[in-house]
Each structure stands twice: as structure tokens, then as C-alpha cells.
Amino acid sequence: MTDVVDADELLRRIRRARDCAAEQERAWWERAGSLAATDPDGAREASARARAYEAVLRVLEEIVDPGRAPAVESGVKQVT
């Protein structure tokens, strides 16, 4: 990582990372759902990984679009 990049390239890289994190989050949630009935431990691990990607995704979204309200999750209401 010794390349010097301009702001536009940095933003492109962050957006690619954000898209990758979103895809990984979806994939791990799907895996958790498919394992729930047959492998509870595997489902728990997959859920933990999905939550980790969710946290990364939120940070990257805040970098790309600061101050935007986070997406509302089903069944979860943000209380202020």
C-alpha cells in the first residue's frame, strides 16, 4: 500500500469495500437462516459473522454518506 491515490480513487475503493461488505452480510445471514434448523452452533457463528459485516458496512456507509440515517432493520426501532 505504498501507492499514492487521489480522493476519487480512495472513494471508489471505499465504495467497493462497502459493496463487498454488504454482499458478505447478506450471504452470512442466508447461511445462518439455512443452518438454523439443522446446526444451531453453525447458525450462531454465521449470525455473528453477519453482524460483524453489518458493523463494517455501517462504518463504510458513514464514510461515504456522512450523517445519513441508518437503514431501519425489520423489527428494530432506534430510540433517541
C-alpha positions, 0 to 999 in steps of 0.5 A, a space after each residue: 500500500 505504498 501507492 499514492 491515490 487521489 480522493 476519487 480513487 480512495 472513494 471508489 475503493 471505499 465504495 467497493 469495500 462497502 459493496 463487498 461488505 454488504 454482499 458478505 452480510 447478506 450471504 452470512 445471514 442466508 447461511 445462518 437462516 439455512 443452518 438454523 434448523 439443522 446446526 444451531 452452533 453453525 447458525 450462531 457463528 454465521 449470525 455473528 459473522 453477519 453482524 460483524 459485516 453489518 458493523 463494517 458496512 455501517 462504518 463504510 456507509 458513514 464514510 461515504 454518506 456522512 450523517 445519513 440515517 441508518 437503514 431501519 432493520 425489520 423489527 428494530 426501532 432506534 430510540 433517541 
